[in-house]
Amino acid sequence: MAGPLAGIRVLDMTSVVVGPICTRTLADQGADVIKVEAPGGDLLRQLGGTGRNPGMSGKFLNFNRNKRAVCLDLRDKQAQAALRDLAGTIDVFVSNIRPSSLARMGLDVPALCALHPRLIGCQILGFGFGGPYNERPVYDTVIQAAGGVSATFERSTGEPRYVPMVMADHITGLVAAQSIGFALFRRASTGRGEIIEVPMLENIASFVLSEHMGSMTFDPPTGPSGDARLLSPLGQPLKTKDGWISLSANTDPQAFAFFEAIGRPELRGDPRFCSVAARTKNTPDYFALRHAALLEKTSAEWLAIFREKDVPAGPYNTLEGLLEDEHLKAVNFIESVEHPTEGRIRRTRIANSFSGGMRDEHLPAPRLGEHTRDVLREAGCDDAAITAMLERGAAVQA
């Protein structure tokens, strides 16, 4: 029993979140992911809360499980040669380093794919090739603003904001992992690798416009952009007598059951609320009704009533409360494990499952350069060359 990507080897030259979430996804499904870092280490080692040891932050532990770590200073010619040797042993190369930086060392995706025709090279970019933004440095917030995410907050609340998590990184990283899966499927029949371009801006713009192009989908437009339900200032968790819950009653049966639940069955005949189209047209009134009604009972009372009526509703969890959620506890989603250097830690288990088998060996997030010597040996480097690189700082072994 092993994960669906067992036997696939991945060279991971990514950092922070967008790349590591891609390669963690591959690693969780059984791929042997080899993370290559510069001597300073991935920036994420220093971000995301206080850890027990330097370079092992909580975020780094979460995004880099099931990987092995190599540390090379790629300004060194011998380290560059070692990486080329390593590239000859892998199936997938993933990078979110600016292509021009890798090209100066001859380690860019096109160069490595030319050397190894079966190699699948995935370039995660801020902006796609061919556009004026292509080589600009970028982080998640830059993409949220450029991609229209912040504008949805302005439409909703009057003030542009960022989603308070690296949403653009997560989405793009998962799209990259999906794209690699597609390329591996095609290689199985053609025997050939390929180059994949995964740009953040284009992916987030697609995400936003699919939701909010609305009537501007038509040329000429038949109305304004934006989904009025999603952009409503009242489109938020609902306050109850003692807290908050979420609720979304969209179909006619759900809305009519909601009216019964709040003791207002006559509203199903109200021309403002009698159909999906009517409720959409009168979103402010419909949402205001929901907010007013829920103030009358506690969260637990409403959730019990909505369960009985089959109305989609759920609890409002704080970040701390999420760790104690009864469903997540029941499915053992939060695991407590022993890390060899960081002690007892909590982590999320792999959310999805495959009946054909899952990864059966779980690796803790690695220390900087923890597997340098082992991995370079596997690539054919001799011990003397490895030792020479370690002695002059061109490589690091934890």
Buried (B, 14 or more C-beta within 10 A) or exposed (E): EBBBBBEBBBBBBBBBBBBBBBBBBBBBBBBBBBBBBBBEBBEBBBEBEEBEEEBBBBBBBBBBBBBBBBBBBBEBEBBBBBBBBBBEBBBBBBBBBBBEEBEEBEBBBEBBBEEBEEBBBBBBBBBBEEEEBBBEEBBBBBBBBBBBBBBBBEBBEEEBBBBEEBBBBBBBBBBBBEBBBEBBEEBEEEEEBBBBBBBBBBBBBEBBBEBBBBEBEEEEEEEEBBBBBEBBEBBEBBBBEEBBBBBEBEEBEBBBBBBBBBEBEEBBEBEEBBEEEBBEBBBEBBBEBBBEBBEEBBBBBBBEBBEEBEBBBBBBBEEEEEBEBEEBEEEEBBEEEEBEEBEEBEBEBBEEEBEEEBBEEBBBBBBBBBBBBEBBEBBEBEEEBBEEBBEEEBBBBB
